[in-house]
Amino acid sequence: MQAISPSTPTLMPSLSRQVFWQRHVNQWRDSGLSKKAYARQHSLAYQQMVYWCSKDEKKVEEKKQAPNNFVAVSVTSATVSSGLSIRLPNGITIEGIDQHSIPLVGSLVKQL
């Protein structure tokens, strides 16, 4: 069985290879080196370095272009109809009575 080393990433399973190269792409970005210099310094195949960097750049570009599925909304102040109001003999006022709340108001008045 052959040992897997950083210089032989093609022997790794697909996911491990992706993780391996993603780490190197991230480290290359932080290093400030050219791709060629970074690949040489870490004993990596330069063409593989170019491939994985371009693959990562495409992924970043796709994220920029992906729609965010949000819709712009402008909020205006709502106009509320005051509706009817009832003032009961004990001083309680029921306001905002409309066609939808008439049954509720009827029940409230019966309880009082």
N, C-alpha and C positions, 0 to 999 in steps of 0.2 A: 504494500500500500504506500502510495506516495504522499509525503507530507505537503500540506498546503502552506505556502508562504506568500507574503505580499507580492512577490514577483510572479506568482502563478495563480492569479485570480480566476482564470478560465476554468480551473478544476473545481471551483466552488459551486454549490447549488445556486440557482437563479436568484433567490431572495438574498442569500449571503453576498453574492456578487454585487447586487444592487446596493446593499448596505455598505459594503466595502468601498465602492466607488463614490457613493454619496458622501461618505466621510471625507474621502480624498478631495472631492470637489469643494466641499465646505472649507476644508483646511487650506486648499489652494487659494480660494477667495480671500481668506484671512491672511495668507502669507505675503501677498503683494508680489509674488514671483510670477514669471511667465509660465505658461503651461509646460513648455519644454523644460525649463529649469526645475520646476517642481517635479515633473516626471523623472528627470535624471536624478535628482536628489533622493527620491524615494524608490528608485529602481523600478519604475512603472513604464509600461509600453506607451510611448508618446501618442500613438494613434488611438489607443484605448482611452487615454486621458482626454483627447479631443472629442471622441465620440460621447463619453459620459458628460462632459461639460456642455456639449451642444444639446444633449438630451435634457439636461437640467434646465438650460436656457429656454427650451421649448416649453417645458412644464411651467416655468415662471411666466412666460408670455401668454400661455393659455389661461392662467389664473387672472391675468390683467384683462383679458378680453372676455372672460366669462360674465354673463349677465348676473346681476345680483338679485334679480327677481323682486326688487322693491319698486314701488310706485310712489312718485312724489305726490304728497297730499298737502293742500293748503287748508288751514283751519280758520274758519271765521266764527264770529260770535253767534251763538244760536239765539234765535228770537223765540221766546217762550210766550205763548198765549196765556194770559192769566186765568182765563176761563171764568167760571162762576165762583162765588164765595158765599158761604152761609155763616151768619153770626148767631150763635145760640144764646139763649137767655142767661146762661151762666158765664158768658164772656168768651167762650171758645169760638174761634173762627176756623172754618175749614175752607181752604183756598185751593184754586186750581182744579175745580171740578169741570170735567168735560164728559163727552159721551162715553168714554171708556171707563171713567171712574164712578159713574152714577150708581151702579149696583153696590160698590164698596161704601160710598157715602150713605146710601140707604141703610146698610147694615150697621154702620157706625152710629147713625142717629137713633136707630132702634135700641142699641145698647146703652145709649145715654138716657 
